[in-house]
Amino acid sequence: MLSQKPQLEQTNNVVVAAIPSRELSAEMMQELVEELMQRMRCDNAQHFVLDLREVEYIASSCIGVLVGFLQDLEHVRGRIGLARCQPNVLFLFKVTRLDSVFHLFDDVETAKAQIARQ
C-alpha cells in the first residue's frame, strides 16, 4: 500500500501521477495502476505520465505490472511516459531494455506534450 496517495492531475486525456514514495513494490504499483485504470474507464484518460522524481528504488516485479498496464492501454491506443527517473530506476529500465518500450523523459511537461502528440 502506498504510504501517501499519488497526486493525480488530468488535462484532457493525459493523467500525471506524482508518486511520493522512495520505494515502489509490486503491490504499490498495482494499487496505482488500478487507480489509473479507473481514470481510463470513467474519465476518458488515455495517456499516463508517472513522475518518479521521489522514487529511488523500484522492485523489478513492478515492471510486470507496468507491462500489463501498457497491454491494457493498447485497446485505447494509450501510452505511458516515465518522467524524472532517479539513476537507479533509470538503470533498471535500461538494463531490462524496457527503455525502448516505455517513453522516458527528463521533465513532466515534455512528457505530457510528447505522450499526447505521438
Phi, psi and omega in degrees: 000137179292132181297321174232147179292140175292148176278124179250131179229124181246131174233114186056241182255018180247128177247130174254127178245110177270116185266118187271011184260148176281331181233142178238125175259170179298323180295318179295318180295321179297319177299316179296315180299320178299320178294319179291323177297323177298319176298321180295316182288320189258333187242015179059028175289141183233327183237147186225135176242124176261117178273106186258024182305320183275344188278118179260336181220132176233125180297141181299335178292342176294331181301316179299321178295316179294319178296319176299319178296317178299320178295322177295329181283344183303322184289344175249011182056039181272164181224160177237131173243143177247124185243147174055046180290135173290158183307318180296320180291316178301319179300317180301316180291326180286317182293329178272358181063021177275358174292347175269347179263316179261140179280125181252135184226152179281333181216161185290318182298316177296318179300313180300315182294315182289318181296318182290332184274327189295000000 
